[in-house]
Each structure stands twice: as C-alpha cells, then as structure tokens.
Amino acid sequence: MDRVLITGALGQLGTTLQKVLYKKGDFVIATDIRDATKKIECQYEKLDVLSYDELQRIVEKYEINVIYHLVAILSAKGEKNPFHSWKINMETFQNIIDVSIKSKIKKIFWPSSIAVFGKDSNLNFVPQNAHMNPTTIYGVSKLAGEKLMNYYYHKYKLDIRSIRFPGIISMETKPGGGVTDYIIEMLKASKKGKDYNCFLNKDKRLPMIYMEDAISAIILLMSANRSKLTISSSYNIKGFTATPEEFYSAIKSNGYKIRINYKVDYRQKIANTWPEDLDDTKARKDWGWHPKFGLEKTIKSALNI
Ligand SMILES: NC(=O)c1ccc[n+]([C@@H]2O[C@H](COP(=O)([O-])OP(=O)(O)OC[C@H]3O[C@@H](n4cnc5c(N)ncnc54)[C@H](O)[C@@H]3O)[C@@H](O)[C@H]2O)c1
C-alpha cells in the first residue's frame, strides 16, 4: 500500500485527487497552507511546504513513500507578484526533492502546465519536444521544474513523474487563478442563470481536460513501469480543444439561456502564447493515456445533465 502525502490538497486538483486516492485504498495525508473548512475523509494536516523542517516532520511521522506535490501559484495570479510566485513554485519543489532524497521517497508526482510553451512552440500543434520560451513567471517556473526533475532523475535516480496539464475543468472548488478559469466561471454562471463576462476572445482555442480524465491520467502515469517512460521531464496530454464560443454553444444547446459578453483583459495576452492544440502521442504510447471526456460530455457532466 502506498503511504501518500498530498501538498496543496485544498486546491482545485487536490480536492478531487485526495478523495480518489483515499477511496482507492492508499493511506493518504492531505496537507495545505490553509485550514480545511470542508470535511475531509482522509487525515489532514496544515503544512506550509516552504518550511523544510515541517515537511520533513510530516514525511517521517506518517512514513510517507509517495508524494503528490500540487502547490503552485497559477498563471494569471502569478503575474501580480512574480517574485513571490517564483519563491512558492520553486522553493517548495526544492524542499520536496531534498526531503524525498533523504527519506528515500519512491515516487513523486509534480504537475507541469501548457504554460511552459511560447510563441516558438508551433502553437497550432505543439510537439512533445517543442522549443520552450514561456512568457509568464508561472511558465518559467514550470519549465525550470521540468529541468530539475530531469536533473535529479539522472543524478540520484529520483523518480519524479509529470504531466503538462491543459486547463482542468471541475466544479468542486473555486479555480486557483489561471487563464483557463473562464470555462469554470461560465459554467457556474450558467447554473445560477447569470450572464457572464468572458475575459478571453470568443475564438481563442485552448486545450482542456475534464477533472475525471486529469485524475485518471495521474493514476495511469504513477502506476506505469518506470522502464516504459521515455520522457524524464513532463508529458503533453489533452482531453479536447475548445474556444469560449464553442463552450457557450454547448451550454446553450443543453437548455441554459445565459448571455456572454466578451470583455477581454490581460489574460488574453497570456493565452496568445499557449497552444491551440498539442501532440500527446508519447503519453498514449508510453503509459496508455486515453481521454474519455470530449467537449459535449464534459459540459453535461459539469452541469449534472
Ligand atoms: N488547474 C489547472 O487548470 C492546472 C493546469 C495545469 C497545471 N496545474 C497544476 O496543478 C497543480 C494544482 O493546481 P490547482 O488548480 O489545484 O491550484 P490551486 O491554486 O487551486 O491550489 C493550490 C493550493 O496550494 C496551496 N498553497 C499555496 N502555497 C502553499 C504553501 N506554501 N504550502 C502549502 N500549500 C500552499 C493553496 O492554498 C492551494 O490550495 C499546480 O501545480 C498547478 O500548476 C493546474
């Protein structure tokens, strides 16, 4: 049985991941810098991952052997204070790596993002090994993290696994401040019957993934035999691609009568440096990635139709 530590477990991804891993039968300790306000089934501890000593104490106390490190300041929020974002994104990851080497952690999951790409990445169909010149501090820190995981794998055989997630769609929490938050806000507005001001252009296409697919990707990658993994940094994956207008049409065709106004802001400029589509053949070949949710199925599931 895995003895799992999740950091940033009260965020969008962690809220679902901790439940799924706990139900799967792993021992799970969920942690976050905040107090847990909702009921959590697995054990919970407050933990600031910037504190090396606290992290080490929890890893030792619970005899952890697998870590899911989800702490990050996301793309749009990160631009408000780049120095703070770099500190949170990189120092917490370094602490995780250091403790993992000392405590002989057998596997780590650390999510990267499509924010690692940039205008030199062939944005209409980004290959696995694209040129990467990210434009946000978030993308720069994710790219640096990818380089670190590759470095520590070769230096210490530290087994860190990673996925470059596109926008993750789920309804359970408030999104954490990313460029793809618009679809979650649009869905929440639809449920309340409210009009919505979208901060991206109606025809801005981006890759997306439904939460259920995101979680099954993590589980597939983490259970793969390491010898089958041909990438020692992060894997491209996507569920589907969509524009705000396509999401809006799908929501309307399911009977929701809201109106969308397009009020583009600074996030459009970030989205312009992100992929419209990407190649996830390596993930499909190496560890059997196969998404189950397309646009229509995502909308129906998110709206409980
Ligand atoms: N949500 C997406 O669409 C998406 C897409 C690509 C990659 N990712 C990656 O997935 C991971 C999780 O994303 P998310 O959407 O759940 O983010 P989120 O912002 O919802 O959650 C991050 C959590 O980290 C916690 N945190 C912040 N600083 C901390 C610290 N010092 N110590 C402990 N906890 C701290 C926050 O309280 C928050 O609960 C991140 O690494 C993110 O970059 C997410």
The ligand as an SDF file (V2000), in Angstrom:
LIG
                    3D

 44 48  0  0  0  0  0  0  0  0999 V2000
   -5.9790   23.8560  -12.5260 N   0  0  0  0  0  0  0  0  0  0  0  0
   -5.4340   23.8230  -13.7370 C   0  0  0  0  0  0  0  0  0  0  0  0
   -6.1110   24.0850  -14.7520 O   0  0  0  0  0  0  0  0  0  0  0  0
   -3.9960   23.4020  -13.8810 C   0  0  0  0  0  0  0  0  0  0  0  0
   -3.4440   23.3110  -15.1790 C   0  0  0  0  0  0  0  0  0  0  0  0
   -2.1000   22.9720  -15.3120 C   0  0  0  0  0  0  0  0  0  0  0  0
   -1.3410   22.6640  -14.1870 C   0  0  0  0  0  0  0  0  0  0  0  0
   -1.9000   22.7510  -12.9450 N   0  0  0  0  0  0  0  0  0  0  0  0
   -1.0430   22.4650  -11.8000 C   0  0  0  0  0  0  0  0  0  0  0  0
   -1.6900   21.5890  -10.8880 O   0  0  0  0  0  0  0  0  0  0  0  0
   -1.3360   21.9310   -9.5390 C   0  0  0  0  0  0  0  0  0  0  0  0
   -2.5870   22.1720   -8.7360 C   0  0  0  0  0  0  0  0  0  0  0  0
   -3.3280   23.2170   -9.3440 O   0  0  0  0  0  0  0  0  0  0  0  0
   -4.7030   23.7300   -8.7520 P   0  0  0  0  0  0  0  0  0  0  0  0
   -5.5200   24.2360   -9.8720 O   0  0  0  0  0  0  0  0  0  0  0  0
   -5.2580   22.7280   -7.8070 O   0  0  0  0  0  0  0  0  0  0  0  0
   -4.1670   25.0100   -7.9450 O   0  0  0  0  0  0  0  0  0  0  0  0
   -4.9110   25.7860   -6.7470 P   0  0  0  0  0  0  0  0  0  0  0  0
   -4.4280   27.1860   -6.7730 O   0  0  0  0  0  0  0  0  0  0  0  0
   -6.3750   25.5360   -6.7950 O   0  0  0  0  0  0  0  0  0  0  0  0
   -4.3190   25.0340   -5.4610 O   0  0  0  0  0  0  0  0  0  0  0  0
   -3.0120   25.2390   -4.9820 C   0  0  0  0  0  0  0  0  0  0  0  0
   -3.0460   25.0300   -3.4760 C   0  0  0  0  0  0  0  0  0  0  0  0
   -1.7260   25.2510   -2.9580 O   0  0  0  0  0  0  0  0  0  0  0  0
   -1.8880   25.8320   -1.6650 C   0  0  0  0  0  0  0  0  0  0  0  0
   -0.6210   26.5060   -1.2870 N   0  0  0  0  0  0  0  0  0  0  0  0
   -0.1280   27.6880   -1.7450 C   0  0  0  0  0  0  0  0  0  0  0  0
    1.0580   27.9540   -1.1540 N   0  0  0  0  0  0  0  0  0  0  0  0
    1.3210   26.9160   -0.3220 C   0  0  0  0  0  0  0  0  0  0  0  0
    2.3920   26.5910    0.5390 C   0  0  0  0  0  0  0  0  0  0  0  0
    3.4510   27.4130    0.6850 N   0  0  0  0  0  0  0  0  0  0  0  0
    2.3440   25.4260    1.2360 N   0  0  0  0  0  0  0  0  0  0  0  0
    1.2720   24.6110    1.1280 C   0  0  0  0  0  0  0  0  0  0  0  0
    0.2110   24.8660    0.3320 N   0  0  0  0  0  0  0  0  0  0  0  0
    0.2470   26.0000   -0.3940 C   0  0  0  0  0  0  0  0  0  0  0  0
   -3.0670   26.7800   -1.8110 C   0  0  0  0  0  0  0  0  0  0  0  0
   -3.6350   27.0750   -0.5500 O   0  0  0  0  0  0  0  0  0  0  0  0
   -3.9870   25.9870   -2.7400 C   0  0  0  0  0  0  0  0  0  0  0  0
   -4.9590   25.2490   -2.0100 O   0  0  0  0  0  0  0  0  0  0  0  0
   -0.4030   23.1620   -9.6470 C   0  0  0  0  0  0  0  0  0  0  0  0
    0.9340   22.7470   -9.6330 O   0  0  0  0  0  0  0  0  0  0  0  0
   -0.7350   23.7330  -10.9990 C   0  0  0  0  0  0  0  0  0  0  0  0
    0.3360   24.4350  -11.5410 O   0  0  0  0  0  0  0  0  0  0  0  0
   -3.2040   23.1070  -12.7720 C   0  0  0  0  0  0  0  0  0  0  0  0
  1  2  1  0
  2  3  2  0
  2  4  1  0
  4  5  1  0
  4 44  2  0
  5  6  2  0
  6  7  1  0
  7  8  2  0
  8  9  1  0
  8 44  1  0
  9 10  1  0
  9 42  1  0
 10 11  1  0
 11 12  1  0
 11 40  1  0
 12 13  1  0
 13 14  1  0
 14 15  2  0
 14 16  1  0
 14 17  1  0
 17 18  1  0
 18 19  2  0
 18 20  1  0
 18 21  1  0
 21 22  1  0
 22 23  1  0
 23 24  1  0
 23 38  1  0
 24 25  1  0
 25 26  1  0
 25 36  1  0
 26 27  1  0
 26 35  1  0
 27 28  2  0
 28 29  1  0
 29 30  1  0
 29 35  2  0
 30 31  1  0
 30 32  2  0
 32 33  1  0
 33 34  2  0
 34 35  1  0
 36 37  1  0
 36 38  1  0
 38 39  1  0
 40 41  1  0
 40 42  1  0
 42 43  1  0
M  CHG  2   8   1  16  -1
M  END
$$$$
